[in-house]
Amino acid sequence: MQPLFCHVDMDAFFVSVEELFDPSLKGKPVVVGGKADQRGVVAAASYAARKFGIHSAMPLRTAARLCPHATFVDGHPQRYRECSKKVFAVLQRFSPLVEMASIDEAYLDLSGTERLHGPVLRAAHVLHETVKAETQLKCSLGLASSRLVAKVSSDHAKPNGILYVFPGHEAHFLAPLEIRKIPGVGKKTEASLHAIGIRRVGDLASLEESFLASRFGRWGLALAGKSRGEDAGGWFDSEIGANEDPKSISHEHTFDRDINDREPLETALLKLSEMVSKRLREQRLYARTIQIKFRYEDFSTFTRARSLDHATQLDTEVAGAALALFRQSWDGKRLIRLLGVHAGSFEHVEGQMNLLEEPHTARLREAFRSVDHIRDRFGERSVGLAKTLGAGIREKVHENPFGLPCKSREENDSGP
């Protein structure tokens, strides 16, 4: 049976959702991610805004300089979650094997579904139209015999299009593309390949596997397979729909101005710890390692980590570890630009607890789960520790938000 994969990529998803709630935004340059004068980054830009050179991950202030008359929107993660779940519900009707790779993209395994949905392009057309009819949102579809090529082809189909790469034509399709178009190739790998004269996928495909292996190790062999259009290493190691735990969970906050005032800094750590703990409970994971990240005004960045004597998912314990690390590491004078809290070394069961503490811990778990339920229903700012309610720290729009039927992916840039 010939494998067939479909990559569904929602077009300008955050902007499109905002337009559903405010139709006056349609056709205008819109930037989602924060205010024009904030230090954050662009989460999404409308096609009208992209004409001015604005793109995701660009600093908001840079976007404001490029297009001063653009409309800047903080974003509404709860709305995006709801719309993403509607898309997921549609996709499940076309295949039992669906993976939401992020809030606005998904993979479907359509292999062997011809009897249900008809020929490939007919099925794609029906899927495309059903998503639009039931969510009022547009998407682009890429279809191919591998997930890698399906993802690349959906990008070429934008906006609101469908592109099918016929079996046997994968390498020919990829050959003229810039090397960065290969999923999993980040800045480091791109620079290393440029250094040896590799700029196009076809250049990479022309190299011997033995040379790539000697130069890049196992990652070199994966690159060779990717250049041929294969799902080789990184990003595509597991089957679609496999329940794979994230490697880590983290949240960060960049302050609007550099500060060295202890109270707002520690309040920020408390809020970030709340957000990380909620993600742990959502994934039914317990963390044994807590790490903090802090970036000074000169952009020098440091991390400090602590291993706990038992794995946890409680806000109070995550925050306690984060605050202890911060107090040990910061001199109380240097100006800080960014703080982050990171959880790792996951377990599926809570670590050994003192028997006298267990009833208290059980009550805390139930209390935090009730808080999670309230936040899911009324938003992240609806309830929290008294000290964090006015912190002004919120879930970043461009992060995979809480409550999605998806697994976490990190950019695979394991090359030098």
N, C-alpha and C positions, 0 to 999 in steps of 0.2 A: 504493500500500500504506500502510495506516494505521500510523504508528510506535507501538510499544509498548515501554515501558521498565519495568523492575522494580528497585526499590531494596530490598535485603535489609539489615536492621539487626538485629544480634544483641542479644537482650535481656540487659541487665546482664552483658555478656560476661565481664569479668574475674571478677566474683563467681560467675557460673555455672560457670566453669571451676574456680574454687577449690572449689566445692561438689561437683564431680565427684570431686575428690581427698580431700575431707573432708566427707562427707554430714552431719556434725553441725552444719554451718553453715546448713543449709537452714532457712528461716523466721526466721532471726535477723537483727538489724541488723549488717551486715558492711560494713566500709570497706576498700577496697584502695588502697594507695599508700604506706604507711609506718606507723610507730608513732604512737600518739596524742600523744606529746610532741615529735615532730619538726616541722621547719619546712616540710616538703613540702606538697603539695596532694593532695586526694582524686582518685584516678584513676577510681574507680567506687564506687557505693554500692548495696547491695541495696535492693529495694523496701521492706523493713521499716525500713531506715535512712532512706530518703527521707521517710518519714512524720514524722521528727523535723526535717525541713528540710535534711538533708544532701544536697549535690549535688556533681557533679564540679567540679574547679578550686577548691573551697573549701579554705582552710587546714586541715590536719589538726587543729591545736589547736582551731579553731573547731568542727569536727565532734565532737571529744571533749567539748567543753562542752555541745553540743546533745544528745549521747547518750553519757553516760559509760560505759554498760554495753555499748556496741558492741564488736564484735571487730575489731581493726585488723590487717590483713595486709600485709606488704611487697609481695607479688605475685611471680609467677614468669613472667617474660617468655618463657622457653623453652616453657612449657606453652601459653601463649597463641599463640605462633607455630605450634606443632603443631596446635592446634585450628583456627586460622584456615586453615591449609593443607588440613585435612580439609573445611572448609566450601567452600573454593575448588574442591576436586576435585568436590564434589557439583554446584556451580553450573555447572561446565564441561560437565556432561552435559545441561544444559537450553539452553545457548546457546554458540556458539563465541566470542561477544563478551562477555567478562566483565572488569570492572575492579574490583579490590579498592581502594577509595578510602582505606581505612584497615584496621587489623587486624580491625575488627568490623563493617564495612559494605562493600557491594559494589553495583555497577550491572550489570544484564544487559540486553542488547538482545534482546527477544523478538519483534521484528517479523518476521512471516512464518513463525512457528514453529507456527501453529495445526494444520497437518497432522500434525506430530509430537506435539504435546502437548495438542491439543484446544482448546476455548474458553478465554478468558482466565482466568476464575475457577477453572475445573477445573485448568488448568496450575498456577496459583498454589497451589492446595490441595495438589497432588501435590508441588510443590517444598517447600512448608512442612513437610509430613509427612516428606519424605525427609531434609531437613536434621536434623530432630529424631531420626529413627530411626538415622541413621548417625553423628551427632556427640553425641547425648544433650543437645543444647543447643537452646533455643528462640529463635525469631526473629520479627520482624514484617516484613511485606511491604507495600510501596506500589507501585501500578501506575498508569501514566498515559501520555499521549502525549508527555510531556517528562520528562527526568530531574529537573528542578526540582520539578515537582508530585509525581513518584514519591517523592522524598525527603521532602517535607513530609507526604505521605499516610502513609508508613511510621511517622512519628512519631505520627500520630493513631491508628494501628492498635495501638500499644503498650498493654499487653504481649501478645505471642503472638497477634497478629491479622493480618488482611489487609484492605486498603482499596483499592478500585479507583475512580478518578475517571474517569467516562465522557468520551470525546472531546467537546469543545464545552462542557464544564462546568468547565473549569479556572479561569477568572476568578471564577466564582460560588463555587467551593470556597475560593479564596484570599481573597476580599474581606473576610470578617469577622476574619481573623487579624491579630495584631499584626505590625507591619512587620518586627520582628526575626526572625520565622519564615522570611523569605526567605533561602535560603542565600546567603552572601556579604555580607549586611548585618551589619556589626559595630557596636560601640558608637559609633564616630565618626559613621558614616552615620546610625544611629538618632537620635543627638542632633541632627544637622543637619536631619533630616526632622521631628522633634518640634518644632524651632524654627519651622517654617512650618506647623505644625498637622497634620502627617501622622502618624497613629498606627496606622492599619489599612491593609492592602494595598488595600482598596477606595478609600481616600482617595488613595492614590498613583495608582491606575488612572484616577481622575477627572481628573488633571492633564494638560494638553497636553504633548506631547513637546517642543515648542519651549521651554516654560518650564523643564522639567527639564534640557534641554540647556544653556540659558543659565545655570542655577544650578549644575549639577554636571558640565557637559561631557559627554564620551563615557560616563562612568559614569551620568549622568542618563538617556541613551537606553537603556542596559542595564537600569536600574531600571524604566523604562516597559515594556520587554518582559517582565521578570520578573513585574511586577504582573499581566500577562495570562497568566502560566503558561508563558512561553517560555524556552528555554535560551539566554538572551541574556547574553553576556559573562561573564567571570570564572567559575571553577569548571567551566564546561561548554564551553570554547572548543575542545576537541579531541574526537575521536571516542572512544567506549568502546573500551578495549583499546589505544589508541595508546601507543606507547612514548615517553613524554615525560620528559626528564631533570628532576630537581629543580633549583630555582633556587639552593638553598644546602643545606648540611648543617651542623648544629650540635648541640652538647650543652652542657648547663649543670648546675651543681651549687650548691645552697644549703646552706651550712654550718649545723649545729645551733646554733652560737653564732658571733657575730662574732669574727674573729681577725685578728691582724697578725703572726703567726708565719710567716716566709718559707718554711720547709721544707714544712709541710703545704699551703701555698698553691701552691707550685711542684709538689708531688706531684700536687695536684688538676689542674693544667694538663697534666701529663704523661698522666694517666689520661684526661682529656677528649680530648686529642689522639689517643690510641690509639683511642678510640671513633669519633671523626670519621674517622680514617684507614681504619678497617674499613669504614665506610659508603661511603667513596670507592671502595675496592676492590670492594665488593659491587655498586656501580652502574657499575663500570668507567669511573670518571671520575678526572681529574687536576685538582687545584686550583691556580690561580695566585695566589689571594689568600687570606691567612689573617688572621683578625680575632679579637681577644679582647674580652670584655665583662666589666666588673667593676662591682659595686654595693656602695656603702659602707653603713655602719650607718644613715645618715640617708636611705637609699633613693636617693640621687643615683646615676645610672648613666652610665657612659662606655664608649665603644668605641674601639679603636685597631686600625688595619689595616696590613698590609704586603704589597706585591706582590713575588712571588718572581721570580728570573731564569729559572726554568723551572717548568712545572707538575709537581705531585707528588702521590703518594698514600702516601708512606712516613711511618710514625709518627715517625721520628727527625727528618725535615725539618719536618713540621707542628709537632711539639713544639718544635723549635729556634726556629722563627719566633714561636710563642706565648710562649715564655719570654723571648725578646729583647724583645718588645713589652711584656711585663709589667714587666721590669726597668727599662725606659726610662720607664714610666708611673707606677709606684707609688712613693711616697716612703718606704715601709718603716715607716710609723707609723700611718696611718689604718686603722681596723678595716674589714675586708671581709666582706660578707654573702654574696655570690654571685660565681662565676666562670663564664665560658663560653668555648668555642672554636668558631669559625665558619669554614667554608671556602666559597669562591665562585669566580667567574670560571672555570668549568669548561671543560676540553678533553677530547677523547676519546683523545688520544695524549700521551705524556710529552714535556715540553719538551726542547730540545736539551741534551744532556749532554756534558761533557768526555769525550773518548774514553778517557782514562786511568781515569776514574771509573766508566765503564759496567759493566765486569765486577763491580765491588763492588756497584753499585746493583742489578744483576740478581740477585745472590745475596741481597741484602736483600729484594727483592720476593718471591722464592721463600720466604724464611724467614717473612715476615709472612703470606703466603698459607697456609703450613702452620699458623701460629698461629691464623689465622682458622678453619681446618678444626677444630682442637682446640676452639676456643671454641664453634663451632656444635654440636659433639657433646656437650661436657661443661659448657657454660655460660661466661658472660663472665668469671667469677672463676677459671677453671681455669688460665689461663696469662697472663702479662704481664711487663712489666719488673719487676725485683725491687723497685724502689722503689714501684711502684703496687699491688702485690698486697694490701697492707694498707690501702689508701687509704680503703676504705669507700664508694667512689663506684660506683654501679651504673647500668645502663640504667634510665631512668625508665619506669614502667609505661605512662604515658599517651602516650609517644612511639611513633611508628610504628617497630616494632622491626626488627632486622636480618632479612634473609632472607625478606621477604614478596613475593608476586607482585603488587605494587601500585606506584603512582606517588605521589610526594609531592604534597600539596596544602597551600596556605597560605590562611588566611582572606583573602578579597578584601574589603578595607575601604578601597578607594581613594578613597572620598568624603572631603570635608573633615573 
